Amino acid sequence: MQIDYTGRQMDITPAIKEYTEEHLFKLKRILGDQIKAHVILTVEKHRHIAEITAKARLAAFVGVHETTDMYSSILGALEKIEKQAKKSKAKRKESKRRSESLSHVTMNVLDRETIRVSGDGIRIIKTRKFAVKPMSVEEAVQEVNESRDEFLVFRNAESDAINVIYRRRDGHFGLIEPEV
């Protein structure tokens, strides 16, 4: 961890450096080992302002806090940085978890009962949406048997590809698989 200090209208004492470094090392577990921090401490009459910029591998965080005591200003700025870092880390984790996988694809299906023809011969078709569920071919056949639909679009659990199972006129079932 690399820490730079700048003092404006004040001298930075070893006690302030030690206090700041002690609390900055707590950020190490959230942001990782590669942290560069710039600490700017300012005194203006009775106002003590701490501005801390922490740059990690993926982001930079800034915390500014003003009180009548320099130690509480430093602590306040570090708390703001910690809050930003936790939020950023949670956001990255959530975006990894929510990545769009093919098992949550929404398909549009034509609904026969709502086909209308306008005056100029263009067909207007209403569609309905449903989620493509991962299942085996046997489960898909069972689902088509239990419903009044003629076909079912599903994700084959074995091949992880989108398949279509449909009811044939002879009473058997057909399976459409994509070519790999």
N, C-alpha and C positions, 0 to 999 in steps of 0.2 A: 504494500500500500504506500503510495506516494502522497504526501501532504505538504502543500505550500501554504504559508501564512502571510497575510498582509495586514498591517496595523495602521489605522488611520486615526491620527491624534491620540495614539496610545502606544505603549510598548507592550509587546506580547511576552508575558512572563512564562517561565518553565511550568508553573502550576497550571496556567491556562492551556498550554500545549498538551500537558499530560491529561488534563480533564477532557479536552477535545478528542485526543487520540483514543482514550479509553472508550468513549462513546462511539467513535467512528468504527472501532473494531467490531462493534455489535452489528454494524451494517454488513460486515464481511460475510456472515452466514446467509444473508438475503441476496446480496449482489455478487458474491464470489470473491476470488482473491485479487483480481485485477481492477483495483479501484484507484483513481486519481482524484484527490480532493483539493479544493482551493478554499481556504477559510479567510474571509475578510471580516475583521472586527473594527468597528467604528464607535467612537465616543463623541457625542455632541451634547454639550451641557450635561443634563441628567439622563439623556437617552443613550442606551447601550444597544447597538445593532450588530447582530451576527448574520452574515450572509455566507452560506456554505453551498458550494457546487461540488457534487460527487458525480464523476463520470465512470460508468461501468462499461462492460463490453458491449452491451446492447442499447444503453440509454444514458442520458444525463439527467440528474435530478438537482433541483435548486430549492433551498429552504432559506427564508429570511424571517427573522423574528426580532422584535424590539421590546425591551423592558427597561427597568431601572437597574438591573443587575446583569453583568456580562455572563455569568454562569448560567442563569436561567434563559438568557437569550440564545446561548449556544445550544442548550438542551431543547429549546423550542424549535430552533431551526433543524436540528437533527431529527426531532420527532416528525416534522413535516416531510423530510426526506425519506424517513423510514415508511411513512404512510404511502408516499408516492411509489416507493420501491415495491412494497407489498401489493399494491394495486396493479402495477405493471406486471409483476410476476404472476399474479392470479389471472390477468388478462391473457398472457402468453399461454398459460396452462389450459385455460378454457378454450382458446382458439385451436389448440392442438386436439383437444377432446372433441370439439364440435366440427372438425373438418368434414366436409361433405363426402360421405361415403356412398357407394352405389346402392347400399341396402335401403336407403331412404329416398329413393327416386320417386317422384310423383308422376303418374301416367295420366294422360287424358284419354278417355274412352268415349266413343260416339254413342249417343243414346238414341235408339231408333224412333222412339215415340215423339221426339221433339224436332224432327227434320221438317223444315218449312221451305217453300220455294217462293221467292219474291217475284215481282212483276217482270223483271228482266232476265229471269231464268237462273239466277244465282241462288245456290242452296245455302241456307243458314242452319248450322247444326249446333245444337247445345251439347256441351260435353260435361262429363262428371269426372272428378279426380279421386284417385285412391292411392294409397301407399303400396309400393312393391315390397312384399314381405319375403324374407329368405325362408325357403321350405324345400322339402324333398319332392320328387315327382309324385310319389304316392300320396303325400299330403295335398298336393295341388289337385290330383284327380278326385280325392275325397271332397275337397272344397267345391269343385265344379259340380259334383253329384248333389251336394247339399243345397246349392244355390240354383236360381233360375237363369243364371248367366250362361251363355254359350261358350265362353272362353275365360281364361284367367292369365294375367301377366304376373309372373313371380320371379324371384331370384333363386336359382338353383343352389341349394346349400352345398352341394358337392363340387360344382364347377365354378360357383360364384358369378355365373353369367345370367343375363335376363333371358327367360324362356317363356313360351306361350303354350298353354295346354288348351285344347279346344274339343268340343263334343262334335263327333262326326255324325252324319245322317244315318249310318248303319248301327249307331248305338255305342260304338267304340270311341276311344279318345285318340287325338293326334297331338304330337309334341313338336313344337318348332324350337330348334336350338340354333344359336348363332355359330357360324363357322369360325374357328380360331386360327 
